[in-house]
Amino acid sequence: MPELDDPIPISALQHAVYCMRQAALIHIERLWEENRFTAEGRVLHDVTDEPSDHRRHDVRRVTSMQLVCRRLNLAGVADVVEFRSAPGGDVAFPVEYKRGKTKLHRADEVQLCAQALCLEEMTGREVSEGALFYAQTRRRVPVSFDAELRRLTEDTAREFGALRAAGRTPAATWRAARCNACSLIDLCRPKAAAKSALRFRSRAIDTALSAGAADDEW
């Protein structure tokens, strides 16, 4: 497998879709805090962290498979890749393990699609679908790598790549549902960081002037 010079981790795309600031804090500033959700996810991935390669019937199952995509400068590890028999040779089918259940945003799908793009480049064969396995529901959710998802994945890779090259961390934007579930909330401090320092200073000056005017009246 060819090595890349300072590749973007595939997991960074999942973080970037969820929150670009979170991705920058983790992958640019190297900050990390664990919470219950990340701990559960880490335990779940212990199932597939041990590399293995075996075939059962018409499916070859590879765990902890190293992936690269030179075109997008991506690298990472797939939890499971199933190589299914097809005319002309085996076709890859990536499976990503996740805690919880399906989500309203597409962060998990983008991470899986990035794995598919890597596999396409590595095998020279189209990867049209994969699956997300959620621990809470104990079910696989099929994911089709259509044009829209591929475009979102590639755009995210390029956007985060440019952000990382500039060494820039975006300003915080408070979104209650996502921020409250984020393990970096205490490091990010989105409520405080999202406030305008200029607006705060203007209010402080107005308050001071008002107090001074009241004192003059006395």
Buried (B, 14 or more C-beta within 10 A) or exposed (E): EEEBEEBBBBBBBBBBBBBBBBBBBBBBEEBEBEEEEBEBBEEBBEEBEEEEEEEEEEEBBBBBBBBBBBEBBBBBBBBBBBBEEEEEEBBBBBBBBBBBEEEEEBBBBBBBBBBBBBBBBBBEBEBEBBBBBBBEEEEEBEBEBEEEBBEBBBEBBEBBBEBBEEEEBEEBEBEEEBBEEBBBBEBBBBEEEBEEEEEEEEEEEEEEEEEEEEEEEE
